[in-house]
Amino acid sequence: MAQTLYYNGTILTMEDRCPRVEAVLTEDGRILDTGTWDKVKERAGDKARRLDLQGRMMMPGFIDAHSHFTACASHTMEADLGRACSFEDIITCIRQYIADKKIPAGKWVTASGYDHNRLKEHSHPGRKVLDQAAPQNPLILKHQSSHMGVFNTMALNLLGVTGQTQAPQGGVIEMEEGLPTGYMEENAFVGYQGRIPMPSAEDFLTAYGRAQELYASCGITTVQEGLMAGQLIPLYQMLLKSGLLKLDLISYMDIRDSDAIRETFSDHIKDYKGHIKLGGYKMFLDGSPQGRTAWMRTPYLPEGPGAKEDYCGYNTLEDSQVKADILKAELEDMQLLAHCNGDMAAEQYMDQMEAAYRELDDGKRRKPGFYRGDIRPVMIHAQLLGPDQLARVKKLGIIPSFFLAHVYHWGDIHVRNFGQERAGRISPAASALKEGVRFTLHQDSPVIMPDMLETLWCAVNRRTREGMVLGPEERIPVWDALKAVTVNGAYQYFEENEKGTVTPGKKADFVILEQNPLETEADEIRNIRVLATIKEDRLLWKA
C-alpha cells in the first residue's frame, strides 16, 4: 500500500484540541496517523515515501464554499475587460480580441469582467458603444458581478429583443426612446444570456483543465458549481468521460432544471463519482450590491440629482416561489443554497423558511426524526445581512457564506451606495462569531480570483482599495478565518468526516504554504505563496 510520510515543517491540523503535529502518515489517499515524529515514523512502512516539508507549512486543502466552476472555465475563452477604465478601453480590448482570435464575421463574441463603477463614464456602455467594438459580430458584455450586462444591436436582433419586449419578473430591459439600449439586469440578462450558442465541447474540455489548474494553484482541493443549469448536462457527461477532474466538484442544480439533472446523474446525488457529486439546489433571491440590484430593507443612497430616494433594489422571486422551492428541498432532503445579498432578500428567505416549516409540521409531512436545519441551508453572500438578523439565522440552522473579499474590491463603492455605517457591516463575520453562527468564506469566482489568502487578508484587515478600514469591529482572528475555509467548508458540504482537518481517516487533501498565516503580520497574509496542492496524496499543482 502506498504510504507518504510528511515531516520537518509546521503542520496545522485545524483541530481545536490538537492544532499542530510534527508528522503525518498517509496511505492510499487517506490520513493514516498524525502526531510526533517518533510516533508516526514508527508506524510508517519501510517503503513509505518521505516528503520533507523543509520548514514550510502544511494544512488541510482549502474548500471553496461558493463559486462557478463552468463559468471560470468559460471565462478563459472570453475577452477579459477586468482592466478596462473607459468605454474606449472596452472598444479597444474587444477589437484586439477579435483580431487575435481571428473570429469570423457573424460569430458570437463574449467579453466579461467590466465594472461600471470603475469606468471613467461611471455607467454601463450601451449597444451603440458595443456596435463600435464589434460591428460584424453579435456581442455580449458581462458585468463583473454576472448579474447584468449589455448586448450590441446585432445580438439584440438575433435574440428578438425589440422596443415591445417585456422584461420578466425580477429583471430589467432598459429602454430609451422606445428602443432597447442593450443593457439588462438579473432575470432578463440571465435569460437571454442562456440563449447564446456555447463554445464547442472540445474547447470547453480544454477550458475546464485551465479552470482546475487555477483553483489548484490557489490551494483549493474542493470546488463548487454554484448553478448547474440543464444546458450543462452534455458538458458534465463529457467531463466525466474524460477523467480530467482530480479536484472534488460539488454541483448545485438550478432548481428549475433539477428533475432532468437528477435523472441524468442519479448515481451522483450526494455521492462522488468521477470526483463529481450533486450537492443540492440553488435559487436567486436578489442581485448585486455594487450593481444596486441587491434587495434592501432601507433605500440606497441616491446616485445623483433626480435619482429616486426610495429605491431599495428588488426581488427576483415571489414569496410563493421561494416557499415552494424550500419545500421541495426539504421534502427531497436536498441542501438548498439561496443567493441573498441584501438584508430584505435574507428576510424573505427566513420568512419563507419558517412558513415552509409550519406547513410541514401542520401537514405531518416530516420524516421521523426530521427537524429544521437537517439540510443545512446556505445563505450565499449574505453581505448586507443585518446583525439583528443573526439570531434568526442561528435558530433556523442557516449557514451564511460571506463574500468577504467584497470589502476590498467594492468596499469604497458600498460606502457610496449605503453610507459608512451600513457599509461597515458588510459581511458581519465577527458578529456571526459572537452569535455562535457557523459561516464559510468564498470568492464567487470568476467574479474575482479564487484567492483564499486574499480572502483571509480581507477577513483579518477589512481594508478597501482606497485604504479605508471598513467596519473594524467586524475583523476576525486568523484562526477563525482559516476555519471558515477548511473546517466550516467541510461542514457546509456534509463532509466533516472526510475533509477540513488533518485527522486520521480523512482524505489526504493538503495545501503547502510558504509561511504560516498564524505567524505572519496581518498586512502580509495575502502575499503568502501557495507552494503545492495535494489531493488524496497526489500532487496536483506545484509552484
Secondary structure, DSSP 4 states (H G I P E B T S, - for coil): --EEEEEEEEEE---SS--EEEEEEEETTEEEEEE-HHHHHHHS-TT-EEEE-TT-EEEEPEE-SS-BHHHHHHHTTSEE-TT--SHHHHHHHHHHHHHHHTPPTTS-EEEEEE-GGGSTT-S---HHHHHHH-TTS-EEEEETTSSEEEE-HHHHHHHT--TTPPPPTTEEEEEETTEEEEEEEHHHHHHHHTTSPPPPHHHHHHHHHHHHHHHHHTTEEEEEEEEE-GGGHHHHHHHHHHT---SEEEEEEETTTHHHHHHHTGGGBTS-BTTEEEEEEEEE----TTTT-S--SSPPPP-STT--SS-----SS-HHHHHHHHHHHHHTT-EEEEEE-SHHHHHHHHHHHHHHHHHHHHTT-SPTT--TTTT--EEEE-TT--GGGHHHHHHTT-EEEE-TTHHHHHHHHHHHHH-HHHHTTSS-HHHHHHHT---EE--TTTTS---HHHHHHHHHH-B-TTS-B--GGG---HHHHHHHTTHHHHHHTT-TTTSSS--TTSB--EEEESS-GGGS-GGGGGGPPEEEEEETTEEEEE-
